Amino acid sequence: MLEFFQAITILIYHQFVSAAARAFENVMTIPACTTGGQHGVIAQDRRLRRAGAKEGAPSSKSSLFLIIITCIWGNLFQKVLLYTYSVHYIYYLFYTSNRHFKGKGMMIRKISTLTATVIFAAASVYSQAVSFSSPVPWTTQRNDTIIARAQIDTAQIKKKSIFMTLSLFSNGKKSTLSSKTFKISDYAGEFSFGRINRNLVGGRDFLQIDWSIPGGQMKGTIAPVGIVNLDKVKKSEPVKAIAAASGATPAALVSAVKDENFQKAGKIEFATAWNKEALFIVLKKNQEPGAVQFSLDGKSGKNAFVSYPDRFISYTPANDSLAAFHFTRDLKDNVIRYASEKWQTEITKEVTGDKVVIRVPWYDTGVVPFEERSIGFGVFAVDQKEKVTASVPEGAQAFIPGTWGNLVLQK
């Protein structure tokens, strides 16, 4: 966070230098003795001195003096003061050089507002006693050992301890898995709940970490957190998409796909093909009630929760209709909510004999196709009540991409 505010201070200065009609002729960058070898910027302006800068007014020398004091004292107040003074110094430079601006009143008001904003933001950051870096909301862990990591301002925590609870929300019910009081002895802390003996948590189920400082008002929540242990998830054979000629017609694709290329999801039979332009899904026509859904995870992230980039294609045989959508998500009142949104695409379908060919342009998926590429892929037979009755791979869950299989683009 220190680097963030230093970057803002430097950016503010350099953004206005070119607009100041060369009011600042000598800019010198010097190392500042701040935490982590960060750097500060000091400006020495000959025109400012000619404009009558006086002893005691903001200047390069006094700014440098403040930085040195900050390096020596090194507490949070001095760091906040450093950024406040840096912005005030820039403000003073512009004020004394305002003859180079038109509408100087507006400029001064803008800089005043900027100064107040930076001061408030710096004060807010440095008042935060506990900041967790891991896990973060919507994280997918790869094992069942839950460890929370945080940066801690020990000066603000008198009892040098933090109370934490790990809970599981499953099917709308909350169960406490572990509650511990951890001692704090350093500014960086790791708090382990140990193993929870669960290899798959996701979809609408999730983990939540609640923390609080004993004897104080500071508390917070980290959620949702999921688990997909890829070593424990059932392995499956990938779906193989045969290579098709560039510009292949639906009729040519139907001829190229052989019986051995078809797979079943319940009573739905499908095959896949690809070329540089599109992915093709070939279905055998039937009048089964419900629909078949194909899910695509172009990044192949194998995550615990469906995200906006994941794509779904749904085909309903009874009325020969096609839909494409993706999901937004949020967590409210301890419930994960997924809302489907229309996926604007140029996906098409065409009936050829007893087959239906669905064409999915690659540019709609964001996937760059090449031979042997692997893409997260799931197939779900859904009944009229939108309940999954069968899937490829077996046991896959629609809202947990980590359980989906893979689609491999063959040579």
N, C-alpha and C positions, 0 to 999 in steps of 0.2 A: 504493500500500500504506500510505503514511503516513496518508492519509485514512481508511483502514479502521480502523486502531488508534485514531485520534482519535474516530471514530464510536463504536467500542466503549466507549471511556472515557466519552464523553458519555452513551451509552445506559445504561450501568451506573448512572451517577449518577441519571439521571432515572427509571429504572425503579423505584428504591427510595424516591424522594422522597415519593411519595404514601403509601407504607406506613409511613413513619417518624413518623406522628402529628404532622406539621408540625414536625419537629425542625429542618428547614432552612428558615429564613424568608426569607433574602435570598440569591438566586442571581444573580450578575452575570456576564454573558458579555462577554469582552474579546478583542480580536484578539491572537493570538500571532504573533510574528515568525518563523514556521516556513516551510519551503519551500513555495512555491506559494500564499502568502496564506491558509494554513489558519487555523483558529480553535481556541482552547482554551477550557476552561471553568474558572473559578475560583469557589469557593463561600466565602462569608463568613457564618458562622453565629454569631448572638449567643448562642444557648444553649450552643454549644461554649465560648465565652469564659466564660460564667457557670459552666460545669462545671469550670473551672480549667485551661484550656489554658496551658501554660507556654512560656517562651522556649526555642526549640530543638526543640519538638514540631512535628509536621506542622501547618502553618497556611497560610492564604491568602498571607501575606507570603512565607513560605519557598518555597511553590510558585511564586509569581510570580518570586522570585529565581532559581529553577532554570530557569524558562522563558527568562528574559533571558539567563542563562549559555548555555543551549542555542542561542539565536539567535546569540550572539556566536561560540561555538566551532563549532557546526554539524557536528560529526563524528558518525559512526554511533553511537559509544558513548554520547554525550550524548543522542541521540534515544531509544535504548533506555532510558536512565536516566530520561528524561522520562516515558515511559509507565509504567515501573515505579513511579516516585514518585507519579504520578497515581493509580494503583490503590491504592498504599499509603495515600495521603491519604484516599481514599474509605473504605478499611478503617478508618482511625482515627476518622473521623466516626461510622461506625456503632458502633464499639466504645464510644466515649464516650457514645453515645446509646442504649445497649442496653436501658435501662429501658423504652423504647417497644416492645420486641419481647418476645414470649413465646418460650420455648425459645431463649434467646440463645446457648447453647453451639452448637446446630445452625447458627444463622445465622453465627456467627463461623467455624466450620469451613468452611462453604460459601464465605464470602468469602475465606478463606485459600487454598482450592483454586483459586478464580477468580484470585486474585493470582498464584499460581504458574503457572497456565495462560497468562495474558497475558504474564508475564515470559518463559516458554519460547518462546511463539509469536513475540514480538518479536525475541528473540535468534536464532531460526531464520531469520526473514525477512532480518535484516540480515547474516547470515553468507553469504547467497547472492550469489555474485560475478557470475553471468551469468543474466539472465532474458529469454527470448525472447518477444516480443509477436506476431511474425508470421514465418512461418506457424505455425499451431497444428494439432494433430492433427485430421484429417478436414476440413481446409480444401480448398476448390475454388478454384483460381486461374483467371483468365480469359485468361491469355496464358502463353507458354512462357519468359518471363524470370523466373528464380527469384532472389528477394531475401529474405534473412533479416534481421530487425530485432531488436535486443536492447538492454536496459539493462545497463550494465556498471559494476561497482565497480572502477575502475582501480587503486585502492590495493591490492587483493588480487591483482593480476596483475603479477608482477614483470617478465616479459619483454615486456609490452605487445603481445601477439599472441594470435591464436586460430586453431587449425587446424580446417578444415571440409571434409567430404566429402559430395557429393550422389550418391545412388545410385538406381537404378531397379530395382524388383522386378517382373518380368513372367513369367508362367507358372511361378512358383516359382523363378526364377533371378535372381540379383543381378548387376547390371552397374554399374560406377562411371562416372558421367558427368563428374565434375569433383572435383578436390581442390586446395584453396588454403590458404595461410597469410595471414591478414589482419592488418594492423597495427592496433593500438588506440590512438586518440589522444583519445577523448572518452568521456563516460559513456553516450552514445547512439550505437550503431553500426549501419550498413547494410552488409551483405556480399552482393555480387552475384556469382552464378555465370554470369551472362549467359544467352543463349538456348540452349535444349536441343533445339530443332527438333522438338517434339512438341506436338500440339494436343489430344490426348485421352489422358489417363491416369486410370484409375478402375476401378470394379468390384472386381476382385481384384488388379489391378495398382496400384502406388503408388510415390511418391517418398519417399525418406528422407534426412534431413540428420543427420549425426553431427558433433559438435563436441568439441573437447578443448583444454585450456590446456597449451601446451608447458612441460615441466618441472614440472607439477603433477598432482594427482589429479582435478581437476575435469573432468567430461565429461558428455555427454548426447546424447539422440536425439530428433528430431522426426519423427513418422510416425503415420499415413499422410498424405500430401499428394497431391492430385489436380489435374488440369487439364481444364477443358472450355472451349475457345476457341470461343465461340458464333459468332464471325465465320467460323470454318472448318468448323464442323459442318454437314453437308449439310442444306439447307433442304427443308422439305416442306409440303405443303398441310395445313391443320388438318382434323381430323374435325369435321363439323358436326352438332350435335344439334338436331333440329327441335323447335319448341315444341309442347307438347301441352297439352290442356285440363286444368285442375285436376280431380283425381279421375278421370282417364281410366282405363278398364278395359284389360286386356291386349288384348281383342278390338278396342277402339277404336284402340289404338296400332298394332296390326297393320294395320288399315285405313288409318291415317294415313301409315304408312311406305311409300313407293313404291320401285319397283325401282331407280330412279336414286339413292336414298339409301344403297344397300348398297355396302360396300367389301369387298375380299378381303384376307385374310392367309393365303397359301397357298390351300387349298381351303375355308377357313372364310369364310363371308359374314356380315357383321354391319352393323347400322345403330344409330344412337343417337337418343334423344329425351329431353326433360326437361320438367318443370313445377316448381312451387314446392315440391312434396313430395319428388320423387325424380328420379334419373337412371335411364333405361331403356336396356337393351341388347337389341336384337332380333336373334336368330340364325336363319338358315335351317337346318332340321334336316338332319343327315347322319350317316353311320356311320363317319366317319374315325377311325382309331386316334389315340391321344394326346389332347391337350386344347388349349383356347385360353385364354390368360391375358390379362386386362385390368389394366393398372397405372394407378394414379391418384396424381398428385403435386399435392395441393390447393394447396400453397404456390407451385407452379411455380418451384421454386428452381433447376432445371437443374443439379443437383449431380453430382459425380463418383462419389459412393457412395450406395447405397440407405440410407435411414434409417428409423427406427421409424415416423414419420408416413406414409410411403409405403404405399399399400394395393394389394393384389392380389386379383383375383377369377378363379377358375379354373373352367371348365366342361368336363366330359368327356362328349362326345356318346354314346359307346358304352353307358354305363350311366346316362346322364341325371343326373349328379351335379354338385353345386355345392360349391365350397369358397372360403373367404375367409381371407386371412392377411396378416401383415406380418413384418418381419424385425428381429431384434436383430443387432448386429455387434460384433466385437472384433478386435484384432490380437494374435496370439500366435505366437511363433517365426517372425516375418517372414511370416506368412500371415494374410490377412484372412478371417475366418470369418463367414458369415451363417447364422443359425439361424431357421427359420420358426416363427412362433407363430400360433395360431388368433386370428382377428379376430372378436371377439364382435359380431355384427351382427343386424339384422332383415332381411337381404337375402332375397328370395324369388324363385322362378321359377315360371312357368306355361306349359304347352304349349297353343298355340292353332293348330289346324290343322297346317300344316307349319312353324310358327315356334315359337321358344322366347323368352319375354319374361322378362328378369331385371330385377328392380326393386331399386335401391340407394337407400335413404333418405338424404337429404342429411345428416341429423343423425348418421348413422354415419360420414360422411366428414369432418365438420368444415368442410365447404365451405358458404358462403352463396351461393346461386344468384341470379344476375341476368342480364339480357340482355347479350349480347356478352362475358360473362365467359370468360376463357381458363384452362384447367386443363391441367397436364401429363398426357399420356395416351399410353399405348403398348399395342399389341396384339401378342401373340406366339403363333404356332402352335408347339406343343411335341409332339415325338414320345414314344413310350412310354419312351424312355430319358432323358426330360426335356431333350432337346437342341432348341434353337430352330431350326426349319426355315424360318420365314418371319416377317416382322414388318411392322407399320405404326407409324411410317414405316419404309421399307426401310433396313436396316443398324442399326436400333435395338438396343441392348444392355440386357437386362433389369436388370442391376445398376448401370447408369449412367443415372440419370434425365436427365442432360444430353443424352442422345441420343434421348429420347422426343419425340414430337410434342406437339400441343396439341389439346384438345377445346374448341370454341367453342359456347356456348349461344346459339342463334339467336333472333331476335325472332319 
